[in-house]
């Protein structure tokens, strides 16, 4: 028998396994696919061409997790982009965003905006620091019954309130704006020129099936700002060897401390005895009993597919049925014979803009129209595309002189209207995405040697991302912090004794952070120490 059985070997499941194994517990991780890592994997999608096939760039991976698991010793190396972002524009101009470069670039469009950049970035960094302090904290949990438990949660709330009170009143107002307002309204208040609002506003719609003017989208923008690479805050980078290098390092760290990782072992159901979770059964019929069961899955999958409905409180199950999963994401990987030659910045030789996140979406209005199109027709007529050419920073991913690129595309409907299926339209939409890049770099489409397509339906079937949701649940006010996934169960414990959650459907949410896995492990270890977990 094991102490803990973990359902799902995605990055948070591996992080949770590593921490629990380091504490001396006997751990087994059961992963559905033939490779550990969940959506953070590197795979060959065309002979000689490898890429991060789902998650594709790194910034949010928590520094404490990197240190505690000693991921560098297990092979992880992260390099920074030479330029953060590049926006090719329809009128032949462009915007570059990067350390020491942004102000000069923005001044081409607005001296007023260039003058406001430092204050904007300082404000955002102040608020991001508050979030960084909360990322590895268990949210205050709404409880009933025990006065002792209620007091404990009240103390947590007081600590968080204390952090917020340390902010100047002006910054507290800014924090409220970022949680409640839209990204578009927030950016319109700061800037007047469309390109810089588009560059920053893209972070508000990444993985978020919404208009940039949807209330709450400013938080999604903020969520993407609290990361760092190699100690440099707000920077994005790439793992050498792709995102799979991160999860393989995590798997090695867990295994080094005795955790067992079983691949091609999809779990069919959670075993219940006397209202407790006591084990799991795989689809092959193998049984694993354990004192604690931990799920790295989207909460919707766990509670609606693997747990008997009668074991859950009716209100909780209803809320899981209504757990909103919608990213609006269409994901592609392409093998390229050459680098894109942009009309606004010609050249096929490697340049700094080729290493950037290349954003094809020139304005917030463009992004809003893309959302409206997707709502009406299933996909945008003029979609939003971020192109990341990872081989410009890691030449091990493609043959010499060739390249691999990720296309992270918004907006598409998670479910198509009028009963249409993504299986019938994926190739059509893939052509549209390539055409969208080709408008800016006319050699792009003919340079594509091969392509790999993940519609929202493909993302769900392959990686368990319900509705293609990269965050395991929308990052909106009713699904954040103490309400993630449900009020009363924000502490990584489910309504079922012995059943825990460690995935992105818990605080602090999506992205390759490792934080949910870290936090869940801490709470599970507390329950072991308090002898709250029965022997089975």
N, C-alpha and C positions, 0 to 999 in steps of 0.2 A: 504494500500500500504506500501511496505517496502522501506527503504533507499537503502539497498543492498541485492541482492540475489546471493548466492554463489553456483556454480555448483560443487558438489563433496565434500564429507566430509572426505577426506584424511587429513593427518596431517597438510599440509600447508593451506588447506581450513579452518580447525578448528583454526589454529593460526591467520589467517587473520580475521576470524569472531570474535575471542576474542578481538583483538586490536580495531577493528571497534566498537564492542559493548561497550568496555571500554570508547570509545570517545562519547558514547551516541546515536549512530545510531541504527536504527531498522533493525535487521539482520535476514535473513532466510537462512539456509544451506540445500540444497537438495541433499541427498545421495542415490545413486542407490541401495546399498546393505542394508541388514537388520541390519547392525552394522556400526557405524561410525569408521573411522580410515584408510580407503583405504587399502593399502598393509601393514600397520603397525597395525596388529590386533592379538589377542590371541584367539584361538578357540580350542575346544575339537575335535580331529580328530579320537579318538578311546576312548571307555568308560574308564574314569579315567585318560586319557592322554591329556594334553593341551600343546600347543606350539605356538610360534610366527610363524605363518604358511607361511608368505612371508618374509618381512623384519625381521631380526632375531638377530641383535646385535646393540649396540648403542655406539657412540663416537662423531658423528658430530652434535648432537643436541646442538643448540647454547645456551651458558650460559645465555645470555641476555633474550632469550625467556623463559628459565626455570624460571628466576627471575621475569620477568614482569608478567607472567601468574601465578606465585606462584604455580608451578606444584607440589612441595613437599607437600604443604597444601592440594592439591587435590589427594594425595595418591602416588605420584611418588617417588620411591626409586631406585637408580641405584648402583649396586655393580661392582667392578672391577674383571676381571679375575685374578686368582692367577698366571697365566703365560700367556704371550701374544700369543705366537704361539709355536706349536710343529710339527716338520717335521720328521716322520718316513722314513727311507731310505732303499733302496732295499738291501744294503750290510750289514744290521744288525746294523748300527749306527743310530744316531738321532741327531737332533739339537733342542735345546730349546732357545726361544727368550723371554726375559722379563727383566724388570728393575733390574740392578745389576747382571744379569746372562749372558747376550748375549756375552760379551767379552770372558769370560772363555769357553763358549760353542764353539764359533767360532775358538778359538785357537786349538781345537781338529782337525780342518781341515786346518787352515792356521794361523800361528803367524803373518804374514804380514797383513792379513785381520783384525785380532783382534786389531792390532795396528792402523788401519785406522778407526775403528768404531766411535771413539769419534769425529773425524773431520767430517766424513760423517754425523753423526747425528746433529752436530752443524750447518753444512751448510744447511741441510734440514730444521732444525728448524728456521733458519734465514729467509728462503724463505717462510716457512709456516706462520710465523708471518706477512709477507706482505699480504698473502692471508687472514688471519684472519681479518686484518684491512679492507679488501675489501668485505668481505662476507655480511655485513649489509649495504653496500653502493649501491645506484642505479648507474649502469654503465653509462658512458657518452653515450648519444644517438646521432646518426648521424641524423641531421635535415636539412631541407631546408626551405627557405622562411623567417621566422621571424628572424631579426638580434638579437633581445633580447633573443630568445630561443637559437640561435647559441652561443651567448656569455655565457649564463648559462652553456651550455654543455662544452664550452671551459674551463671554470673555474673548472668544475669537472675533466676534463682531466689534468689540471695543478696540481690539488691536488694529483692525483694519481701519476703523473710524479714526484712530489715532494717526495712522499714516496719512490719511486724507486731510486731517486737520493741520498737519504740518505744511501743507501747501498754502500759498497765498490765496486769498479769496478769489482773485482773478483766475488763478490756475484751477481752483475748485469749479468755477464756472466753466472753464475750458473742458474739464473732465466730464461735466454733465453734458456739454454740447457733443462731445465725442461718443457718448453712449446713446444719446437720444436723437441726434440730428442726422440728416443724410450727408454722405460724403460730398455731394454736389453743393448743398447749401453751405457746408463748412468751408469748402475751397473757394466758393464764390465770395465769401466774406473776406478771404485773404487776398485773392488774386484777380486780375482782370484778363490776362492773356490765356487763350485756350490751350496751348501746348503744355504749359506747366501744370495746369489743372488736370489735363488728361494723364500726364505722367504720374502724378500723385493719385488721381482718382481711380486709376486702374486697380490699385490695391483695394479699393472699396467694392469692386465687383468680382475680384478673383474668387472663383468657387462660390459665388453668391448670385443666385438666380434672381436678380433684382436690378432695377434702374439705379444709377448713381444718385438719384434723387429720392430713393426710398428711405424713409426714416429708419435709423439704426445702421445704415451702411457706413457711416463714419466710424463705427466701432470696428468693422471689418478692415477698414483702412488702418486703424490703429493696431489691430491684431498683427498685421504684417510688418509693423515697425519696431517691435520690441526684441528682435533677434540680434545676433552678432556673429561674426566670423573671426576666429583667431584673436578675440579680445576687442575687435573693432565693431562698435555698436552700429546697428542699422544697415549693415553691409550684407550683400548676398554673394554666395560662392558656389563652388562645385566640389564634390568629393571625387578625388582621383579614383577612377574605376567605376564611377557612377554611384547612384544612391544605394545600390546593392553593397557597396563597400562599407557603408554605415551599418547596415543590418547584419552583414557578415561579421563585422567586428563585434557587434552586440552579441551575436550568437556564439562567437568564440569566447567572449567574456563570460557569458552564462555557462557554457560548457566547461570552461576552465575551473568553475566553482562547483561542478557536479551536476548541473541541470541537464536533463535528457530532452532532446528535441526530436520529435517524431514527425517526419514529413509524410505527405500523402495519407493523412489520417484525419479526415473530416469528421467532426462530431455530429451525431444524429440527435442526441437528447441529453438533458441533464437529469440524473437520477435523484429522485426525491424519496426520503424516508422520514416519517414523523415530522413533516413540514420543514425538513432541512435538506439542503443540497449535499449529497454525499458522494457523488461520482458522475461520470459521463460514459456514454456508450458511443462508439464510433460507427460509421456507416458499414464497416466490415463486421460489426458485432462485438468488437473488443471492448471490455469494460475496464475503466480506471477509477478506482475508489480513492478518495482523498478527503482530508479534513477541511480543505477549502477549495472551492472551484472559482476560477477567475476568468472572466470573459474579456477578450480584446476585440470583440465584434461590435458592430453598430448595435446600440441597444434595441432597436427595432427587430433585428435578426434574432438576438438572444431571447427576448421575451415573447416574441410572437411565433418563433419557429422551434426553439429548443426547450422551452419551459412549458409544462402543462398549464393550460389556462386556469384551471381550478386552484393552482398554487399561488396565484397572484390576486391581490386586492382588486376589485372590479374597477375602481377609479384609476388605479395605476395602469392596468392593462389598457383601458380606454385612452389614457394619455400616451401610451406607447403606440397605439394604433394611429394617433394623431401627431406623433413625433415628426416634425417637418424635415424632410430630407430632399434637398433640391440644389444642385450646384450649377446647372446650366452649362456643363462642361463637355466638350468634345476634344478628345486627346489623340494626337498623331505623332508618329516617329517616322522620319524620312532619312534615307541614305542619299547623299549628294555627291555628284561628280565634281562640283566646284562650289565656292562660296558665292552667296548672292551679291549681285552687282546693282546697288541701289541707284536709282535715277538721281536722287538728291545728293548722293555722296558716292560717285562712281569708283569702281575698283574691285577686282576679284582677288587681289592679294590680301592676306590676313592683316586686318587693321583693328584698332581698339573697339570700334563699334560692332564688329563681328562677335566680340566676346560678351556683349551686353545682353540684357533682356530687351529684345527688339519689339516694341509695342506698336501694333498697327491699329490705331484708334485715335484720331487726331483731336477729338474734343469730347467733353461730357455729353453734348447733344448727340454725337455719333453713338456713344455707348447707350444712351437712353433709347434711341431709335432701334438699336440692335435688340434691346430687351422687348420693346413693343412688337417688333417683327416676330420674335420667337414666340411670344404669347399668342399672336394671331395665327402664325403659319407653321410653327414648329421649329424654325431656325431663322437666323438673321439673314436678310438679303445682303447686308454688308457687315459681316461678323467682326468681332474683336479677336485679334490673334496676338499672342506673345510667342515670338520665335527665339529659341535659345539654342545656339550651336555649340554644344558641349565639347566637341572635339577641338575647338579653338583653344581650350584650356587643358585638354587631356588628349594627346595624340594616340593614346592606346586604344581608343574607341573605334577607330576607322583605319583602313589601309592608307598608306602614305599618299598625300595629295587629295584624299577624299575626306568627307565629313559626315557627321550625323547631327541631326537637329530634332528638337522637340517643338511641336506646335501645341500650345495650350490655348484652346479656342473657346470663346464665349460669344454669344448666348445661343444655346439650343434648349428646347424643352425636354425635361427629363422623360416625359411621356408625350408622344406626338398626338395632336388632336385628330378627331374624326376616325379613330380606330386604326390609324396608320402605325406601322411597326418600324422601328429603327433598322431592323434587319433588311428592309426593302429600300432604305434611303441612305444608308451609311456611305456608300460609294459616291453618290450624288453630292452629299454634303462635304465629303473629303475633297472632291474636285473644287468645290466652292472655296474651301479653306486655302488650297494651293493657289487658286486664282486671286484670292485676296492678297497673298504675299506677292504674287507676280505683278500686281498693279504697281507695287513699289520697287520691285527688283525683277525686271522683265526676263532675266535668264533663269529664274528660280524653278519654274515648273518643268522646263526641259532638262534641268540638272538633276531631277529626282530619279534615282535608280530603282528605288523600292520604297514602299510605304506600309506602315502598320497603323491600323485604325482602331480606336476605342470610342464608340458611341456611348452615351449614358448607359444603355442596356449592356454593352460589352463590359463597361467598368463594373457594373453590378455583378454580372455573371463571373467575371474573371477574378475580381478583387474583393467582392462583397460590399462594394460601395453602393448602397441602396439609392436608386435614382441617380446614380453617378455622383453622389455627394462625397466630395473629397474630405469633408470635415466630420463625417459620421453624424450629421445633424446641423442644420443651419445655425450660424452664429448670429442669433437675434436675441433681443432682450429677454424674451420668455424662455430662452434655452441657454442661458449663460450663468456662470458662477453658481450660486446656491440653487438655481433652477435647472442645472445640467446634471442628469437628464430630467429630473423631476424634483420639485420642492420636497424636502424630507429625505432625499436620497442623494445628496450632493457629496457625501463623504466616501464614495466608492463602494458603499455597502448597498445591496439590493434589499427589497422587502423580504427576501427569502434568507434566513440564517445560513451562513456558510457560502453564499453566492456573492461574488464581488465583480466590479467592473474596473477595467484598467485602460480602456481605449479612448479614442478621441471624442466619443460621445459623453465624456466626463470633462470636468474642469482641467486645464484651461481651454480645451477644444482642439481644433484640427491643426494640421501642419506636422512636420516631422520634428517634434519637440522632445519626446521621451518623458515629458513632465507627467502625463497621466499615469504612465507605468511606474515612475518614481514615487508619486504620491500614493497610489494604490498599495504599493509594496509596504510603505510606512504604516498605513492603516491596518493592513493584514498582520504585520508583525506585532502591532499593538494588541490585536485580538488574540494572537498566540500567547503573548506574554501575560495577558489577563485571563488566560484559559477560557476564552469564550467559544473556542472551536472544539466541538466534541470529537471523540475518537469514533471511527466508523469501521 
